Amino acid sequence: MSIVTVRPGETRLRLFGRFGLFSAIGAEVPITSRRGRGLFAYLYLAADHEESREKLCALFWGDRGDAQARASLRQCMLELRDALADADLDILSAGREKVTLNTDVLSSDLAQLRSALFGDDAEDTLHALSQIEGKDLLEDSDLPGQYQEWLQQARPRLHQSIALAVHAQLERFERAGRWSEVIEVAEAYLRRDSLDETVAAAAIRADAATGNAAAAHRRFRILKEAMNREYGAAPGATAREALARAVATQASPPTSLQPFPTQDRLEIDAPPLVIVAMFETGQSEGEPARLVSILRDEVLAGLARFRDLRVVADPRPIDHLSEPLPSDLGVAYILGASLRAGRDGGRLTARLIRTRDRFVIWSESLAIPGLDVVETIDSIIARVVGAVLPKIDSDLVRNASLLPSSPIYERYLVARDLAARARTHDEARAAAQDLESLIATKPSFALPYLPLAFLYNTDFWYTRAGSSSPDLKERALELAKTALALDRAHVHGYTICGWSYLRRRQWEPARMYLDQAFSLNPFHPRRVMEVGYAYLFLGDTARARTLLNRHLLLNPDPDDFYYMDLGLISFVEGDLEKAANYLELIANPDIWALLYRAITAKAGGFPFQLKVGAFRNRLSMIWPPEAPMTPDAVVTWVASHHPFQSQETEARFLTAVRNIVIEV
């Protein structure tokens, strides 16, 4: 679903996908009538944002007589004005002949996209394109008659105008030699229209300019296969000429680490560097060579989504990267892989090496049955990409000497680790103070905002019940949005925002932020699990399970939270035996795992006294000493952290909680 970012004092309109109008505080303005939504959207898109009554009657009620059509228009206008009035929006006016929409206080996903494409900031374009990815204009506003004819004509016209604006921006970036931005914008648009040869050719030229001939070949092949499938035709001269440039570039590959940033461009707070070496196979051509080239390209694309890593490509195999790296590169690792083909398929062995001492911090051998790209790519890529960041994080935490010399980044890693491992309220408060100090020291450093927002949203990692005051929850959302303003591609910012709105029971903004999080990075194990857990509360247990299965693919050694989430899903679905089995797999239960064990045992008729006692002991440890731990207070606190959208599910869950709380 497209995400609509609402800024203070701004009313936002979503035109791509499902129509939506959102007030300045982010609440959706309910326009229940399809004709009402269509009329509002039509006026927004119309020249001068106005239209004659006669035209509107013909568009929306052309099958009725003139008097009846005019009466229907008046009724539709009345309903629209009532809905807008509830949101303090006086923007629709009607004269004797014309109906007008005042757009001075309106913005939209389309306006944001147009502004970005006519601008010079690739990040703005990427953000705007991500909002409309996979969406068409007004998908839920189809109506019979002349309006439908207008909509069927408006969609291709709008698509063409967007394509032309993308072409123009890519041309500007190419002239300026901004090759990485050409690739990013082209890839974002090709997810919308994979058959746009002009955009694909721009990406191929950018690949050639950066020495990545393998990526250029892959892009051309994808375009060729798509055009043959769709049109039975081959790419034209534009794409073929771009590929020829890449082939010429491939003849003289670079032999040194030129892609690495120099000291004057390296931020002092730069995260660890991952050098992706050339993936190897024993064959120089054929299906194995094609497969390793595709796999490496996809691994690079997947790792580039992580904001806790810097990623560069090197054209040499991992064992050829033996010379010492420049000291100003900070903490660095090399990722490589080799494919061994066999009669029944192949096996890809991936290695992640610490550059300082060539120590292998992770290696895994992955089966590729039949060397089938379609069946292989997602699972292999997910496993390799999903392993890199957790293994590097673990390596840095275990080896303090590896921490970067940058005092800012070192302080961040230490504070982040303390926040994640805090077991007392004092420890969590200390981590929060360290993170606040980092933000005050360097406000442009995005990473500390998010663990701090997490602490403020979760009663300091559930170390003191009720300690997340309304002011701190507001601060959490403000921190997450500030982090997104600094780095719009930071997936954790979207999950924090999604959960912030979820706890406020603002379901639509929560869902949009969470969907955007998964869209931005489907390879981050922790973020995927956060989105999946949220969908349990949004009432979609099937999607929650799908995302948790995705988490298991990314991380075959899941932690306690994975089993806790599955346990609660099973409890909500009514399968108490399965819930109990999942919850028993938890090695180090936190307050919520203890609660779920207790309510599952009590509701299922299993022995529950010891489980209720364990929950009581943990709860008493984090309960504020000045507040009585009454059943009503406990249930209210539990409810504040379990925002079920379904009232029926919430009532059933809280009844189960009350049933064990009275035991306390």
ZIZINOR-V504492 format. One line per field, one symbol per residue. psi: psi as a letter, one per 30 degrees, with the letter a starting at -180 (. if undefined). Layout:
# ZIZINOR-V504492
psi->???
This chain:
# ZIZINOR-V504492
psi->kkkjjklkgkkkkjfkbkkkkklfgfkkjjjfkeeeeeeeeeeeflkghllleeeeeeefhfglleeeeeeeeeeeeeeeeeeeefghjifklkaeelkkkjgegklleeeeeeeeffagjeeeeeeeefegkgklkifggkllaeeeeeefeeeeeeeeeeeeeeeeeeeeeeefgieeeeeeeeeeeffejfgjeeeeeeeeeeeefggieeeeeeeeeeeeeeeeeefglllaeeeeeeeeeeeeeffilkglhefkkleffjkfgklkkjjjlkkllfkflaeeeeeeeeeeeeeeeeeffkfglkklkkglleffiflklkfgfakklkkllkkjkaegblkkjkkjkkeeggkjfkkkkkkjkghjeefeeeeeeeeeeffeeeeeeeeeefjfffklfkeeeeeeeeeeeeefgkfleeeeeeeeeeeeeeeeeiffjeefeeeeeeeffhhhhhfjkgfileeeeeeeeeeeeeeeeejfgjeeeeeeeeeeeeffhieeeeeeeeeeeeeejgfjeeeeeeeeeefeffgifeeeeeeeeeeeeeifilaeeeeeeeeeeeeefgieeeeeeefffkeikaeeeeeeeeeeeeefglkfeeeeeeeeeeefefkkffkkileeeeeeeeefgiikejeeeeeeefeeeeffeff.
